[in-house]
């Protein structure tokens, strides 16, 4: 969600002629993936996951991590087989069918198109908790207007600013964990740091933990983004599989540790406002001064993430408009002066207004619907690749190409049906709309759909 560059204004012929330099090593790719995931978000969604999981947030993150590791293994296999940009859409298109790939790409649009809305809603929820006299809609509109103006003008978060932002996030996280440990030690002594209660307690069960994990997966969005660097990575067939797994492991470890100590500080799932529960806990462990630092860290993170997410969504729509997947006159429009897809930026701003009518839990579950569709289908595409290669005479390892992907598909499918029911209905409606649109594009499925360049949302 953080650190994605500005909208490209190059023409299609220029894009086709361009070549990318392979300069990125393993460390750089892993840093990109971790930064993209915005580690501080684990505290931004802590309250709603605590409520959903019955006070077992680290258990929810562990279950989500298991699903991500199975899926990361499949992403790694596919990145090795197809070391090009495009991620889930490309893998499904090349191993299963172009129409199935289109629908995976359509489902992935939920991540891009509605992600700015969720980011703005989370940031607004924390500001409203600090300034309760100001209605939340004021903060939502403030985020939307500020990020929209910046994106139309072409101002983005540059690489150095991203590194500084990551440093600030890490600093806030370290202080938060240190203060949490200090609070636990002062109340319970050294023994208080070791407890199974955050993972299992009388108020939770597997169903509740699964519901929490379905929301917790939001924090992992972007672990697969490193696949979009395929054409800029040295030896991508070896580097990307390692990077994908490392990003998932590092992110998961950070999320579990932070949620563990936070759940120890505040057992259970009762908060004044679940949407901004971490702010309440920050005041509990660090007083008003740290509350201010924590709020600043979260709001700055959400603001920068919103700029990048809105820019990415606009770029995706622009690429699809230019490729003829969406009406070119609107979606392929580029502002003459600023050279930005201004109409697409304004459209994502309008979609962001939906945040006025949703809570954080439903909105995160909604975009997770698209993510779980993509994750499930990457696992399925790994199995399809195994079968294709076997017919071609190549023997691939059964464990890595069939057994583990099948388990990954089952876990992701289980988390998919564990999402908020309203989010599932919205997601299914979006998918049905995609099927209808695909039928229109392909004249009743009689021809192949136009190719979507989803990699340009990251490029």
C-alpha positions in Angstrom: 0.0 0.0 0.0 3.0 2.3 0.4 5.6 3.6 -2.0 4.0 3.0 -5.4 5.1 5.6 -8.0 3.1 8.0 -10.0 0.9 7.4 -13.0 2.8 6.7 -16.2 1.9 9.1 -19.0 3.9 7.2 -21.7 2.0 6.0 -24.8 1.5 2.4 -25.5 4.2 2.2 -28.1 6.7 3.8 -25.7 5.7 1.3 -23.0 6.2 -1.6 -25.4 9.6 -0.4 -26.5 10.9 0.2 -22.9 13.1 -2.2 -21.2 13.5 -2.5 -17.4 16.9 -2.7 -15.7 17.4 -5.8 -13.6 19.0 -4.1 -10.6 17.1 -5.4 -7.6 18.5 -8.0 -5.3 16.8 -10.2 -2.6 17.1 -7.5 0.1 15.6 -4.8 -2.0 12.7 -6.9 -3.1 12.0 -8.0 0.5 12.1 -4.4 1.7 9.6 -3.4 -1.0 7.2 -6.2 0.0 7.4 -5.4 3.7 7.0 -1.7 3.1 4.0 -2.4 0.8 2.3 -4.3 3.6 2.6 -1.3 6.0 3.3 -3.2 9.3 1.6 -0.6 11.5 -1.8 -1.6 10.0 -1.9 -4.5 12.5 -2.7 -2.0 15.2 -5.1 -0.2 12.9 -7.4 -3.2 12.7 -6.7 -4.8 16.1 -10.0 -3.9 17.7 -12.2 -5.3 15.0 -10.2 -8.5 14.8 -10.4 -8.9 18.6 -14.2 -8.6 18.4 -14.5 -11.0 15.5 -12.1 -13.6 17.1 -13.4 -13.4 20.6 -10.2 -11.9 22.0 -7.7 -14.2 20.2 -6.1 -11.8 17.7 -2.7 -13.6 17.5 -4.4 -16.9 16.9 -6.3 -15.2 14.0 -3.0 -13.9 12.6 -1.4 -17.4 12.9 -4.2 -18.9 10.9 -4.0 -16.2 8.3 -0.2 -16.7 8.2 -0.7 -20.4 7.5 -2.9 -19.6 4.6 -0.5 -17.1 3.3 2.5 -19.5 3.5 0.7 -22.1 1.5 -0.2 -19.4 -1.0 3.3 -17.8 -1.0 4.7 -21.2 -1.9 2.4 -21.3 -4.9 3.2 -17.7 -5.9 6.9 -18.7 -5.7 6.4 -21.7 -8.0 4.4 -19.6 -10.5 7.0 -16.7 -10.4 9.7 -19.3 -11.2 7.6 -20.6 -14.1 6.5 -17.2 -15.4 9.1 -14.6 -14.4 7.1 -11.7 -15.7 4.8 -9.0 -14.2 1.1 -9.6 -13.8 0.8 -11.8 -10.7 -2.4 -13.9 -10.2 -4.0 -12.7 -13.3 -1.1 -13.8 -15.5 -0.7 -17.1 -13.8 -4.4 -18.1 -14.2 -4.5 -16.8 -17.7 -1.4 -18.8 -18.8 -2.2 -22.1 -17.0 -6.0 -22.3 -17.0 -7.9 -20.1 -19.4 -7.9 -16.4 -20.5 -11.5 -16.0 -19.4 -10.8 -17.4 -16.0 -7.8 -15.1 -15.8 -10.0 -12.1 -16.7 -12.3 -12.9 -13.8 -9.4 -13.3 -11.4 -8.2 -9.9 -12.6 -11.8 -8.5 -12.2 -11.9 -9.9 -8.6 -8.5 -8.3 -7.9 -9.9 -5.0 -8.8 -11.7 -5.1 -5.5 -8.3 -4.8 -3.8 -7.3 -1.8 -5.9 -10.5 0.0 -6.5 -11.9 -0.1 -3.0 -8.6 -0.2 -1.0 -8.4 3.7 -0.8 -11.9 3.7 0.8 -10.8 1.3 3.5 -7.5 3.2 4.2 -9.4 6.5 4.5 -12.0 5.0 6.8 -9.4 3.5 9.1 -7.5 6.8 9.4 -10.8 8.7 9.9 -11.9 6.3 12.7 -8.7 7.0 14.7 -9.0 10.8 14.2 -12.6 10.7 15.3 -11.7 8.8 18.4 -9.2 11.5 19.3 -11.5 14.3 18.4 -15.0 12.9 19.1 -16.7 16.3 18.6 -15.8 16.2 15.0 -18.0 13.9 12.9 -16.2 11.1 11.1 -17.5 12.2 7.7 -15.4 15.4 8.1 -12.2 13.3 8.4 -13.2 11.0 5.6 -13.9 13.9 3.2 -10.6 15.5 4.4 -8.6 12.4 3.4 -10.4 12.1 0.1 -10.0 15.7 -0.9 -6.3 16.0 0.1 -5.2 12.7 -1.6 -7.2 13.4 -4.7 -5.7 16.9 -5.2 -2.2 15.5 -4.7 -2.7 12.7 -7.1 -4.3 14.8 -9.8 -1.3 17.2 -9.6 1.0 14.1 -9.8 2.6 14.3 -6.4 3.5 10.9 -5.0 5.4 9.3 -2.2 9.0 9.0 -3.5 11.4 6.2 -2.6 13.3 8.2 0.1 10.0 9.4 1.7 8.9 5.7 1.8 12.0 4.7 3.6 11.6 7.5 6.1 8.0 6.5 6.6 9.0 2.9 7.2 11.5 4.0 9.8 8.8 6.1 11.5 6.5 3.1 11.5 9.2 0.8 12.9 9.9 3.4 15.6 6.3 3.6 16.6 5.9 -0.2 16.6 9.1 -0.6 18.8 7.9 2.0 21.3 4.4 0.4 21.4 5.8 -3.1 22.0 8.3 -1.8 24.6 5.6 0.1 26.5 3.3 -2.9 26.3 5.9 -5.2 27.8 6.6 -2.6 30.5 2.9 -2.5 31.3 2.7 -6.3 31.6 5.8 -6.6 33.7 4.6 -3.9 36.1 1.2 -5.6 36.6 2.1 -9.3 36.5 5.8 -9.7 36.6 7.9 -11.8 34.2 5.4 -14.6 34.2 2.8 -12.4 32.6 4.7 -12.3 29.3 4.0 -16.0 28.7 0.3 -17.0 28.3 -1.9 -19.0 26.0 -4.9 -16.8 26.6 -4.3 -14.6 23.6 -4.5 -17.8 21.5 -7.2 -19.7 23.3 -9.7 -18.6 25.9 -13.2 -19.5 27.0 -14.7 -16.8 24.8 -13.3 -18.0 21.5 -13.5 -21.0 19.2 -12.3 -22.1 15.8 -15.2 -20.5 14.0 -14.5 -17.1 15.7 -10.8 -17.4 15.1 -11.5 -18.1 11.4 -13.7 -15.1 11.2 -10.9 -13.0 12.7 -8.3 -14.6 10.3 -10.5 -13.6 7.4 -10.2 -10.0 8.4 -6.6 -10.3 9.5 -5.7 -11.3 5.9 -6.1 -7.6 5.1 -2.8 -7.0 6.8 -1.1 -9.4 4.3 -2.4 -7.6 1.2 0.6 -6.8 -0.9 2.9 -9.7 0.1 2.5 -10.9 -3.5 3.3 -7.5 -4.9 6.9 -8.5 -5.2 5.9 -10.6 -8.2 5.3 -7.3 -10.1 9.1 -6.6 -9.9 9.9 -9.7 -11.9 11.3 -7.7 -14.8 13.5 -5.5 -12.6 14.9 -8.3 -10.4 18.2 -10.0 -10.9 17.7 -13.7 -11.5 13.9 -13.5 -10.8 13.4 -17.3 -11.0 15.5 -17.8 -7.9 15.1 -14.4 -6.2 11.3 -14.0 -6.3 10.3 -17.3 -4.7 12.6 -16.6 -1.8 11.4 -13.0 -1.5 7.7 -14.0 -1.5 8.2 -16.5 1.3 10.4 -14.1 3.4 7.9 -11.2 3.1 5.1 -13.5 4.2 7.1 -14.8 7.1 8.5 -11.5 8.2 5.1 -9.8 8.0 3.4 -12.7 9.8 5.9 -12.7 12.6 5.6 -9.0 13.1 1.8 -9.2 13.2 1.7 -12.2 15.6 4.2 -10.6 18.0 2.5 -7.2 18.1 -1.0 -8.6 18.4 0.2 -11.0 21.2 1.6 -8.3 23.4 -1.3 -6.0 22.7 -3.8 -8.8 23.6 -1.9 -9.3 26.8 -2.2 -5.7 27.7 -5.9 -5.7 26.9 -7.4 -9.2 27.2 -10.8 -9.9 25.7 -12.6 -8.0 23.1 -14.4 -5.1 24.9 -13.5 -1.6 23.7 -15.1 1.8 23.7 -14.8 1.8 19.9 -13.4 -1.4 18.2 -12.5 0.6 15.1 -9.9 2.7 17.1 -9.1 0.3 19.9 -5.3 0.5 19.5 -5.5 4.2 20.2 -7.3 3.5 23.5 -4.6 0.9 24.3 -1.8 3.4 23.4 -3.2 5.8 25.9 -3.4 3.0 28.5 0.3 2.1 28.2 1.9 5.4 27.3 -0.3 8.2 28.4 -1.3 11.2 26.3 2.2 11.9 24.9 2.5 8.5 23.3 -1.1 8.6 22.2 -0.3 11.6 20.2 2.8 10.0 18.7 0.9 6.8 17.9 -2.0 8.8 16.3 0.5 10.7 14.2 2.2 7.5 13.1 -1.0 5.8 12.1 -2.6 8.8 10.4 0.6 9.6 8.4 0.8 6.0 7.4 -2.8 5.9 6.3 -2.4 9.2 4.4 0.6 8.0 2.5 -1.0 4.7 1.9 -4.1 6.4 0.6 -2.1 8.4 -1.9 -0.4 5.3 -3.2 -3.5 3.2 -3.3 -5.6 5.8 -5.1 -2.7 6.3 -7.6 -2.5 2.5 -8.2 -6.3 2.2 -8.6 -6.3 5.0 -11.1 -3.4 3.5 -13.0 -5.1 0.1 -13.2 -8.3 1.7 -14.6 -6.2 3.7 -17.1 -4.3 0.6 -18.3 -7.6 -1.2 -18.7 -9.2 1.7 -20.6 -6.1 2.0 -22.9 -6.3 -1.8 -23.5 -9.9 -1.6 -24.5 -11.1 -3.6 -21.5 -13.0 -0.6 -20.2 -14.4 2.3 -22.3 -11.3 4.1 -23.6 -12.8 7.6 -23.8 -13.3 7.9 -20.0 -10.8 5.4 -18.5 -8.0 6.1 -21.0 -8.2 9.9 -20.5 -5.0 11.7 -19.4 -5.1 15.3 -18.2 -3.4 17.5 -20.8 -1.5 19.6 -18.2 -0.7 17.3 -15.3 -0.4 14.1 -17.4 -2.4 12.1 -14.8 -5.6 10.0 -15.3 -7.6 12.7 -13.6 -11.1 11.1 -14.4 -10.0 7.8 -12.8 -8.7 9.6 -9.8 -11.9 11.5 -9.4 -13.8 8.2 -9.8 -11.9 6.5 -7.0 -12.6 9.6 -4.8 -16.3 9.2 -5.5 -16.1 5.5 -4.6 -14.4 6.5 -1.4 -17.6 8.2 -0.3 -19.0 4.8 0.3 -16.9 4.8 3.5 -19.6 7.1 4.9 -21.9 4.2 5.1 -19.6 1.3 6.1 -17.6 0.2 9.2 -14.0 -1.0 9.1 -14.9 -4.6 9.5 -17.3 -4.8 6.5 -15.0 -2.7 4.3 -11.9 -4.8 5.0 -13.8 -8.0 4.5 -15.2 -6.7 1.2 -11.7 -6.2 -0.4 -10.5 -9.4 1.2 -13.1 -11.2 -1.0 -11.1 -10.3 -4.1 -7.8 -11.2 -2.4 -9.0 -14.7 -1.4 -10.3 -15.3 -4.9 -6.9 -14.4 -6.3 -5.0 -16.5 -3.6 -7.2 -19.5 -4.2 -6.8 -19.4 -7.9 -3.0 -19.0 -7.7 -3.0 -22.3 -5.8 -5.3 -23.9 -8.4 -3.1 -22.5 -11.2 -0.1 -24.2 -9.7 -1.9 -27.5 -9.9 -2.9 -26.8 -13.4 0.7 -26.0 -14.3 1.8 -29.3 -12.8 -0.8 -31.2 -15.0 0.2 -29.3 -18.2 3.9 -29.9 -17.6 3.2 -33.6 -16.9 1.4 -33.9 -20.2 4.5 -32.3 -21.8 6.7 -34.9 -20.3 8.2 -32.9 -17.4 8.0 -34.3 -13.9 7.5 -31.7 -11.2 7.5 -32.4 -7.4 4.0 -33.6 -6.3 4.3 -32.1 -2.8 5.1 -28.5 -4.0 2.9 -28.4 -7.1 -0.2 -30.4 -5.9 -0.4 -31.2 -2.2 0.6 -27.9 -0.7 -1.3 -25.8 -3.3 -4.4 -27.9 -2.7 -4.1 -27.3 1.1 -3.6 -23.6 0.3 -6.7 -23.5 -1.9 -8.8 -25.2 0.8 -7.6 -22.8 3.6 -8.1 -19.7 1.4 -11.6 -21.0 0.4 -12.5 -21.6 4.0 -11.4 -18.1 5.0 -13.4 -16.8 2.0 -16.6 -18.2 3.3 -15.7 -17.0 6.8 -15.9 -13.4 5.7 -18.6 -11.0 6.9 -21.9 -12.1 5.2 -22.6 -8.6 3.8 -19.1 -8.5 2.3 -19.6 -11.9 0.7 -22.8 -10.7 -0.9 -21.2 -7.6 -2.2 -18.2 -9.6 -3.5 -20.5 -12.1 -5.2 -22.4 -9.3 -6.8 -19.2 -7.8 -8.1 -18.1 -11.2 -9.5 -21.5 -11.6 -11.2 -21.1 -8.2 -12.7 -17.7 -9.3 -14.0 -19.2 -12.4 -15.6 -21.8 -10.3 -17.4 -19.2 -7.8 -18.6 -17.0 -10.6 -19.8 -19.9 -12.0 -21.8 -20.4 -8.6 -23.4 -16.6 -8.3 -24.2 -16.4 -11.8 -25.7 -19.7 -11.8 -27.5 -21.2 -14.5 -25.4 -17.8 -16.1 -24.5 -17.1 -16.9 -28.2 -13.8 -15.0 -28.3 -10.8 -14.4 -26.0 -11.1 -11.3 -23.8 -8.7 -8.4 -24.2 -5.5 -8.7 -22.2 -5.4 -6.7 -19.0 -2.0 -5.1 -18.0 -2.6 -5.3 -14.2 1.1 -5.1 -13.6 0.9 -1.4 -14.4 -0.8 -0.8 -11.1 2.6 -1.3 -9.6 5.0 -0.5 -12.3 
